[in-house]
Amino acid sequence: MKLLDSLPLLTLLSKPSLSTLQYSVYQAAPIAVHYPPLNLTWSPITITLIHSANSAILIDAPISVSQTQDLIAWIKQTIPSQPLTKLYITHGHGDHFFGVPVLRTAFPELEVIATAPTIAHILETLDPATFATSWGSLFPNGQIPDQSSVPSLLTALPPDGHFDVDGHALHAIEVGESDTWNTTVLHVPSLGLVVAGDVIYGSYYQYLGDSNTTTLQDQWLRALDKIANLKPLKAIVPGHMKPSDGFGLEHLESTRRYILAWKEEVVRARGNSDVLVANVLRRFPERAGEFILRFSASFYFGG
């Protein structure tokens, strides 16, 4: 965590493919969460840039004004001569789209796209009452950019989810429930790449506050099956990860193992969220992001 705090502009990897497309991955540094009496941070957010010689698309945007400004500096450094033409949003959690207004100011021609169900979720997230009691309370004092322009900036993809970058096909895959509802991944066949949003995690505790029943957790497991069946599949970018995690296919199985373990620990906790947190910490000591772990547990036993 201290390493990431000291490196707000951390490029994890930039891989060329045999085609003209490349992908570069950025990690938005963690920021403090208002969650008294604890002093905790939000897990780092993975942002992917897919680019060719002529254009580029960004996948997801971070939470705060400062995070997004740092991201913009990285984009301009990474693709100094290519225009950023599109921003694709994987799902409706605010830590994947709140930066839209700041990005649009920096890139006025930026088209913001998502599936229609994801747009519906974004609009729910932006409901004033919902926002004030959730995201607004976690990140107060103007950290989150003004969101009033966001609904008018959103463009729904066609139902088949297909679009392209310089003639290279990209496919938005609706997978349904994962760490929330109406989630998607972006499949880039020419790279064998899946940009997974929060359907797949790296070595950070997974959010299970929205998916807080065994039925919903089983749906998340089926979403992982859907990703595993995509062809070609050579690399996966998780939505929250450590720089050392890499982009291997093993993230599918580690995400699955965590969900199955969580289901077991919920039963063993016998209604005590502190026991649930302690058991998960003990079971997954390699993971980070204690806020998400504690916040998830609060949706089961009241915190």
Secondary structure, DSSP 8 states (H G I E B T S, - for coil): -HHHHH-SSEEEEEEE-SSS-EEEEEEE---EEEETTEEEE---EEEEEEE-SS-EEEE---SSHHHHHHHHHHHHHHSSSS-EEEEE--SS-GGGTTTHHHHHHHSTT-EEEE-HHHHHHHHHHT-HHHHHHTHHHHSTTTTS---TTHHHHEEE--TT-EEEETTEEEEEEEEE-SSSSSEEEEEEGGGTEEE-TTSS-SSB----SSS-SHHHHHHHHHHHHHHHT-SS--EEE-SS--GGG-S-THHHHHHHHHHHHHHHHHHHHTT-HHHHHHHHHHH-TT-B-HHHHHHHHHHHH--
